[in-house]
């Protein structure tokens, strides 16, 4: 067991505990803007679908019910502009984090193979490479990478943590480069529904991929758009030649979404109204927090999409974390996402309206 755990970096969130205690000691309580976990209710129609499917004594299938696959293919075409998406082009997963962490292993990568991800990125991209004993590296421009031995290229737009959005032209250029060099592209698009000052585009859009899904897979989650983080509901869409062996591997591993959750996802993907209502909540919180941070002396960079504000006072992120903790506000230090974030903090929009008002007042 230690041989596996020794491959991994120290779990970063443990370093935040002293600051969390400081923030919690505030007379009016903590405002936790560190972890981007949803706090708003699960929409009623999704709860009802889950309850109606609660009598599910048999094993669910890894590939999901036909109704689930229909819901995913329909959403991918309606929302992302993808064309001619069949059941072979989609695969349910048990939340996106398990996929990110175990994808290199499931692809059969190992020593000598390389996994690349953005310079500022979700730490689990690196964790996945480490679990597979593959090499890993961060990039500023993926097309500047040496393609020799590069087996998996992660894109992330909108970005966690920065909220940066890759344009259609940028995505098109990267996909063409990856295909030229035989590099598999996985595009993490879990925040795609949350564009504020930009309209995020999927690699599944025909303007990006030329109408072919060869060598590309997108990752989508219902955690943020539908408040389903507790349900562990996500899916892949893209190249059937990649998804088919992943399906077989995941069958052997028993990596199946529960039957009630599958029914809930069908309901969630079939309804756009609740997504717009949740977007409106986040938009109001974003406006309030952004204005308060700027007034307090912060500069906001990128942040044109996603659930975070990427903020700096041009000092060590830990100095900023301490400064805000003294005011009862907990944020994530930027160096959790790479050394390039050492002077930034990530401020999540995932707090109740009441707690956001409290943070604004303190700032």
C-alpha positions as CSV (number, residue, x, y, z in Angstrom):
1,X,0.0,0.0,0.0
2,X,2.8,2.4,0.9
3,X,4.3,1.8,-2.5
4,X,1.2,3.3,-4.1
5,X,0.7,6.2,-1.7
6,X,4.4,7.1,-1.9
7,X,3.9,8.0,-5.6
8,X,1.5,10.8,-4.7
9,X,2.1,14.3,-3.5
10,X,1.0,15.5,-0.1
11,X,-2.7,16.1,-0.1
12,X,-2.8,19.8,-0.5
13,X,-5.9,20.7,1.4
14,X,-4.4,19.5,4.6
15,X,-2.1,22.5,4.5
16,X,-5.2,24.8,4.7
17,X,-6.4,23.5,8.1
18,X,-4.7,26.1,10.3
19,X,-6.2,28.9,8.3
20,X,-9.6,27.2,8.4
21,X,-9.5,27.2,12.2
22,X,-8.6,30.9,12.1
23,X,-11.5,31.7,9.8
24,X,-13.9,29.6,11.9
25,X,-13.1,31.7,15.0
26,X,-14.6,34.8,13.4
27,X,-17.5,36.0,15.6
28,X,-19.9,35.8,12.7
29,X,-18.6,32.4,11.5
30,X,-16.5,31.2,8.6
31,X,-17.3,32.1,4.9
32,X,-15.8,29.1,3.1
33,X,-14.9,30.0,-0.5
34,X,-12.1,27.5,-0.8
35,X,-13.6,24.2,-2.2
36,X,-16.0,24.6,-5.1
37,X,-18.7,22.4,-3.6
38,X,-22.3,23.2,-4.5
39,X,-24.5,24.5,-1.6
40,X,-27.8,25.1,-3.4
41,X,-30.6,22.5,-3.4
42,X,-30.9,19.7,-5.9
43,X,-33.7,20.7,-8.3
44,X,-37.0,19.0,-7.4
45,X,-37.4,17.3,-10.8
46,X,-34.1,15.6,-10.3
47,X,-34.8,14.6,-6.7
48,X,-38.2,13.1,-7.9
49,X,-36.4,11.1,-10.6
50,X,-34.0,9.7,-8.1
51,X,-36.8,8.8,-5.7
52,X,-38.9,7.2,-8.4
53,X,-35.9,5.0,-9.3
54,X,-35.1,4.1,-5.7
55,X,-36.5,0.6,-6.0
56,X,-33.5,-0.7,-8.0
57,X,-32.5,-4.0,-6.5
58,X,-30.5,-5.3,-9.5
59,X,-27.0,-4.3,-10.6
60,X,-26.8,-1.3,-13.0
61,X,-24.9,-1.5,-16.2
62,X,-21.6,0.4,-16.7
63,X,-22.7,1.7,-20.0
64,X,-26.0,2.9,-18.5
65,X,-29.6,2.5,-19.6
66,X,-30.6,3.2,-23.1
67,X,-32.5,6.2,-21.7
68,X,-29.4,7.5,-20.1
69,X,-27.4,7.2,-23.3
70,X,-30.2,8.9,-25.3
71,X,-30.2,11.7,-22.8
72,X,-26.4,12.2,-23.1
73,X,-26.3,12.0,-26.9
74,X,-29.3,14.4,-27.1
75,X,-27.6,16.9,-24.8
76,X,-24.3,16.7,-26.5
77,X,-25.9,17.5,-29.9
78,X,-28.3,20.2,-28.5
79,X,-25.9,22.0,-26.2
80,X,-22.5,21.4,-27.7
81,X,-23.4,21.5,-31.4
82,X,-22.0,18.0,-32.0
83,X,-23.3,16.0,-34.9
84,X,-24.2,12.3,-35.5
85,X,-23.5,11.3,-31.9
86,X,-24.5,7.7,-31.2
87,X,-24.5,5.5,-28.1
88,X,-21.0,4.3,-29.1
89,X,-19.8,7.9,-28.6
90,X,-20.8,8.2,-24.9
91,X,-19.9,6.6,-21.6
92,X,-21.2,7.4,-18.1
93,X,-18.6,7.7,-15.4
94,X,-18.8,7.9,-11.6
95,X,-18.1,11.6,-11.2
96,X,-15.3,13.2,-13.2
97,X,-12.5,13.0,-10.6
98,X,-12.3,9.2,-10.6
99,X,-11.9,9.3,-14.4
100,X,-9.2,11.9,-14.3
101,X,-7.3,10.0,-11.6
102,X,-7.5,6.5,-13.2
103,X,-7.6,7.3,-16.9
104,X,-3.8,6.9,-17.5
105,X,-3.9,3.5,-15.8
106,X,-7.0,2.5,-17.8
107,X,-5.3,3.6,-21.0
108,X,-2.4,1.3,-20.1
109,X,0.1,4.1,-19.7
110,X,3.2,3.6,-17.7
111,X,7.0,4.4,-17.3
112,X,8.2,6.2,-20.4
113,X,4.8,7.4,-21.4
114,X,4.0,11.1,-20.9
115,X,0.9,12.9,-19.7
116,X,0.7,16.7,-20.2
117,X,-1.7,19.2,-18.6
118,X,-1.9,23.0,-18.3
119,X,0.7,24.9,-16.2
120,X,-2.1,26.0,-13.8
121,X,-4.4,23.0,-13.4
122,X,-6.6,20.7,-11.3
123,X,-4.0,18.6,-9.3
124,X,-5.6,15.3,-10.2
125,X,-4.2,15.4,-13.7
126,X,-0.8,14.9,-12.2
127,X,-2.1,12.4,-9.7
128,X,-3.4,10.2,-12.5
129,X,-0.1,10.1,-14.2
130,X,1.7,9.3,-10.9
131,X,-0.7,6.4,-10.2
132,X,0.1,4.9,-13.6
133,X,3.9,5.6,-13.0
134,X,3.8,7.6,-16.2
135,X,5.9,10.8,-16.7
136,X,4.0,14.1,-16.4
137,X,4.7,17.7,-17.4
138,X,2.9,21.0,-17.4
139,X,2.6,23.2,-20.5
140,X,1.9,26.8,-21.5
141,X,1.2,26.0,-25.1
142,X,0.6,22.3,-25.8
143,X,1.8,22.6,-29.4
144,X,5.2,23.5,-28.0
145,X,5.5,20.1,-26.4
146,X,7.8,17.3,-27.7
147,X,5.2,14.8,-29.1
148,X,7.6,11.9,-28.7
149,X,6.2,9.6,-26.0
150,X,3.3,12.0,-25.3
151,X,0.3,9.7,-25.0
152,X,-2.3,11.8,-23.2
153,X,-2.9,15.6,-23.5
154,X,-5.3,17.2,-21.1
155,X,-7.1,20.4,-22.1
156,X,-9.3,22.3,-19.5
157,X,-11.6,25.0,-20.8
158,X,-13.0,26.7,-18.9
159,X,-10.1,26.4,-16.6
160,X,-10.0,25.3,-13.0
161,X,-8.6,27.4,-11.3
162,X,-8.2,30.5,-13.6
163,X,-11.6,30.5,-15.4
164,X,-9.7,31.0,-18.7
165,X,-11.5,29.9,-21.9
166,X,-9.8,28.6,-24.9
167,X,-11.1,30.1,-28.1
168,X,-12.5,28.0,-31.0
169,X,-9.4,28.9,-33.0
170,X,-7.1,27.7,-30.2
171,X,-8.9,24.5,-29.8
172,X,-8.9,23.8,-33.5
173,X,-5.1,24.4,-33.6
174,X,-4.4,22.1,-30.7
175,X,-6.7,19.3,-32.0
176,X,-5.0,19.5,-35.5
177,X,-1.5,19.4,-33.9
178,X,-2.5,16.4,-31.7
179,X,-3.9,14.4,-34.6
180,X,-0.8,15.2,-36.7
181,X,1.4,13.6,-33.9
182,X,-1.0,10.8,-32.8
183,X,-1.6,12.3,-29.4
184,X,-4.9,11.5,-27.6
185,X,-6.7,14.6,-26.4
186,X,-9.0,14.6,-23.4
187,X,-10.8,17.9,-22.9
188,X,-12.1,18.6,-19.4
189,X,-15.2,20.7,-20.0
190,X,-16.9,20.4,-16.6
191,X,-17.5,24.2,-16.3
192,X,-18.7,24.7,-19.9
193,X,-22.2,25.8,-18.8
194,X,-20.7,28.6,-16.7
195,X,-19.4,31.1,-19.2
196,X,-19.7,34.8,-18.1
197,X,-17.6,37.0,-20.3
198,X,-16.9,34.2,-22.9
199,X,-18.9,31.5,-24.6
200,X,-17.0,28.2,-24.0
201,X,-16.8,25.9,-27.0
202,X,-16.4,22.1,-26.9
203,X,-13.8,20.0,-28.8
204,X,-16.9,18.1,-30.0
205,X,-18.0,21.1,-32.1
206,X,-17.6,20.4,-35.8
207,X,-15.8,23.8,-36.3
208,X,-13.1,22.5,-33.9
209,X,-12.8,18.9,-35.0
210,X,-13.8,19.1,-38.7
211,X,-16.8,16.7,-38.1
212,X,-14.6,13.8,-36.8
213,X,-14.2,12.6,-33.2
214,X,-11.0,10.7,-34.0
215,X,-8.5,11.1,-31.1
216,X,-10.7,13.4,-29.0
217,X,-12.9,12.8,-25.9
218,X,-14.6,15.5,-23.8
219,X,-15.4,15.1,-20.1
220,X,-18.6,16.6,-18.6
221,X,-20.0,16.7,-15.1
222,X,-23.4,17.5,-13.6
223,X,-21.9,18.5,-10.2
224,X,-21.8,22.2,-10.9
225,X,-24.6,22.8,-13.5
226,X,-27.2,20.7,-11.6
227,X,-25.8,20.7,-8.0
228,X,-25.2,16.9,-8.2
229,X,-21.7,16.7,-6.7
230,X,-23.2,14.3,-4.1
231,X,-24.6,12.1,-6.8
232,X,-21.3,11.4,-8.6
233,X,-22.7,11.9,-12.1
234,X,-20.6,12.6,-15.2
235,X,-19.9,11.3,-18.6
236,X,-17.5,11.1,-21.5
237,X,-18.3,11.8,-25.2
238,X,-16.1,11.4,-28.2
239,X,-14.0,8.8,-30.1
240,X,-15.7,5.4,-30.0
241,X,-12.3,3.7,-30.5
242,X,-11.2,5.2,-27.2
243,X,-14.5,4.7,-25.3
244,X,-15.1,1.0,-26.3
245,X,-12.0,-0.4,-24.5
246,X,-12.6,2.0,-21.6
247,X,-16.1,0.5,-21.3
248,X,-14.7,-3.0,-21.2
249,X,-12.1,-2.1,-18.6
250,X,-14.7,-0.4,-16.4
251,X,-17.0,-3.4,-16.7
252,X,-14.3,-5.5,-15.2
253,X,-13.6,-2.9,-12.5
254,X,-17.3,-2.5,-11.6
255,X,-17.2,1.2,-12.2
256,X,-20.9,1.7,-12.5
257,X,-23.2,4.7,-11.8
258,X,-26.0,3.7,-9.5
259,X,-29.4,3.1,-11.1
260,X,-31.2,5.9,-9.3
261,X,-28.4,8.3,-10.2
262,X,-28.7,7.3,-13.9
263,X,-32.4,8.2,-13.7
264,X,-31.6,11.5,-12.1
265,X,-29.1,12.3,-14.9
266,X,-31.8,11.6,-17.5
267,X,-34.0,14.2,-15.8
268,X,-31.2,16.7,-15.4
269,X,-30.0,16.6,-19.0
270,X,-33.5,16.9,-20.3
271,X,-34.2,20.2,-18.5
272,X,-32.5,23.5,-19.2
273,X,-34.5,25.7,-16.9
274,X,-32.8,24.7,-13.7
275,X,-29.4,25.3,-15.2
276,X,-30.4,28.9,-16.1
277,X,-31.7,29.4,-12.5
278,X,-28.4,28.1,-11.0
279,X,-26.4,30.3,-13.4
280,X,-28.3,33.3,-12.3
281,X,-27.4,32.5,-8.6
282,X,-23.8,32.2,-9.4
283,X,-23.8,35.3,-11.6
284,X,-25.1,37.4,-8.7
285,X,-22.6,36.0,-6.3
286,X,-19.8,36.5,-8.8
287,X,-20.7,40.2,-9.3
288,X,-20.9,40.9,-5.6
289,X,-17.6,39.1,-4.7
290,X,-15.7,40.5,-7.7
291,X,-16.6,44.1,-6.9
292,X,-15.8,43.6,-3.2
293,X,-12.4,42.0,-4.0
294,X,-11.4,44.8,-6.4
295,X,-12.5,47.4,-3.8
296,X,-10.3,45.6,-1.3
297,X,-7.2,45.9,-3.5
298,X,-7.3,42.7,-5.5
299,X,-6.8,42.3,-9.2
300,X,-8.8,39.7,-11.0
301,X,-7.2,37.9,-13.9
302,X,-9.1,35.7,-16.5
303,X,-12.1,34.4,-14.6
304,X,-14.3,34.8,-17.7
305,X,-16.0,31.5,-16.9
306,X,-16.2,28.7,-14.3
307,X,-17.1,29.0,-10.6
308,X,-14.0,30.9,-9.4
309,X,-12.4,34.2,-9.3
310,X,-8.6,34.1,-9.8
311,X,-7.4,37.0,-7.6
312,X,-4.1,38.5,-6.5
313,X,-2.6,41.2,-4.4
314,X,0.8,40.6,-5.9
315,X,2.0,38.8,-2.8
316,X,2.5,35.2,-1.6
317,X,-0.8,33.3,-1.9
318,X,-0.3,32.2,1.7
319,X,0.0,35.8,2.9
320,X,-3.3,36.5,1.1
321,X,-4.9,33.3,2.6
322,X,-3.9,34.5,6.1
323,X,-5.1,38.0,5.5
324,X,-8.6,36.7,4.5
325,X,-8.7,34.1,7.2
326,X,-8.3,36.9,9.8
327,X,-11.5,38.2,8.3
328,X,-13.2,34.9,8.5
329,X,-13.0,34.1,4.8
330,X,-11.3,30.9,3.6
331,X,-9.9,30.7,0.0
332,X,-7.7,28.3,-1.8
333,X,-4.0,29.2,-2.3
334,X,-3.0,29.4,-5.9
335,X,0.0,27.1,-5.5
336,X,-2.3,24.2,-5.1
337,X,-2.7,24.4,-8.8
338,X,1.0,24.8,-9.8
339,X,3.9,27.0,-8.9
340,X,2.7,29.6,-11.4
341,X,-0.2,30.3,-9.0
342,X,2.0,31.2,-6.1
343,X,0.8,34.9,-6.0
344,X,-2.9,34.1,-6.6
345,X,-5.8,32.7,-4.6
346,X,-8.9,31.0,-6.0
347,X,-12.2,32.4,-4.7
348,X,-15.2,30.0,-5.2
349,X,-18.7,31.3,-5.9
350,X,-20.1,28.3,-4.0
351,X,-21.4,29.8,-0.8
352,X,-25.0,30.7,0.1
353,X,-26.2,34.2,-0.6
354,X,-26.1,35.0,3.1
355,X,-22.5,33.9,3.4
356,X,-21.5,35.8,0.3
357,X,-23.1,38.9,1.7
358,X,-21.1,38.4,4.9
359,X,-17.9,38.1,2.9
360,X,-18.7,41.3,1.0
361,X,-19.4,43.1,4.2
362,X,-16.1,42.0,5.7
363,X,-14.1,43.1,2.6
